[in-house]
């Protein structure tokens, strides 16, 4: 839909081509239908198909170069707005975030103490 919207506002596309999607949208409000709307589901499906065919025909008749240009612009625009993962602003903040991931049931006394004791087998022992 964004591509269709951009092409409708592009001055390089002929006005007569722009009448195709406009005409298909006007068909929705028209009292003249191919399949009458007193068949509830069939009438609605027929309206949707006419609008989609009008949009498709418009895209097929537009110059391919202009369509590719708009697709490239849309792709580069969406890439510039992607959310990036934030890194901590300082090392201290990163330390707080890392330490908050410790399970709440563990306490400092539960963790094994570092081996600072002298080994009995060592000569200083």
Secondary structure, 3 states (H helix, E strand, C coil): CHHHHHHHHCCCCCHHHHHHHHHHHHHHHCCCCCCCCCCHHHHHHHHHHHHHHHHHHHHHHCCHHHHHHHHHHHHHHHHHCCCCCCCCCCHHHHHHHHHCCCCCCCCHHHCCCCCCCCCCCCCCC
